[in-house]
Every structure is written in C-alpha cells, then in structure tokens.
C-alpha cells in the first residue's frame, strides 16, 4: 500500500496528472504550478481541475487541433486527455441530453 502511494507520488512528479483533483494530497499553489510545468514539458497544455480547464500557452504550434482531434473527442471522451474540444463536447452533450443550459467562460491574457 505504501509502495503504491509512493509510485503514485513519483508519477505525479514526473508526468503531471490530467486532473488536479486526482492528486494524492490537496495541492498547494506551488504544487499546481509544478504540475502545469511537468505537463507543459510533455506538450500537454491542457489540465483539468474538476470541471475547470486550465490552458498554458506553449508559445509554439502543437499538432493537437484539426478534424482528427475533433472526432477523437466526439467519440472517446473517457480515454482522452483534457482538451478544449473535450470541454466543448461535454457542454454540448449536457445541453442536448440533459436539456441543461451551458456557459463557458474564457479568461486570461493574449487572445482570451
């Protein structure tokens, strides 16, 4: 059990986690910044915090957009990393299937 916990912590440090709510302990501001940095190092610019999607500007073009990626997020939401297409798909599905109004707030610098 302790080994499993240690392995999880090691993977968190090395790779970052897709959803910060899944971290083994409540993250501090420093831990959040570290996680975002680990993910950015692997060109994973999107990180979830529950229903919130955080995007980090990579200051370069990444091959994570286009029709193939749209289809991927439309068809296999459970097995995909956080992405703006996934956020849009969840909002759209909630609107259609549960007849619930949706709002997406985009905030930040340079082009938000």
Secondary structure as GFF3:
##gff-version 3
##sequence-region A 1 112
A	DSSP	alpha_helix	2	15	.	.	.	ID=ss1
A	DSSP	three_ten_helix	20	22	.	.	.	ID=ss2
A	DSSP	alpha_helix	29	41	.	.	.	ID=ss3
A	DSSP	beta_strand	46	49	.	.	.	ID=ss4
A	DSSP	beta_strand	52	55	.	.	.	ID=ss5
A	DSSP	alpha_helix	67	75	.	.	.	ID=ss6
A	DSSP	three_ten_helix	77	79	.	.	.	ID=ss7
A	DSSP	alpha_helix	84	97	.	.	.	ID=ss8
###
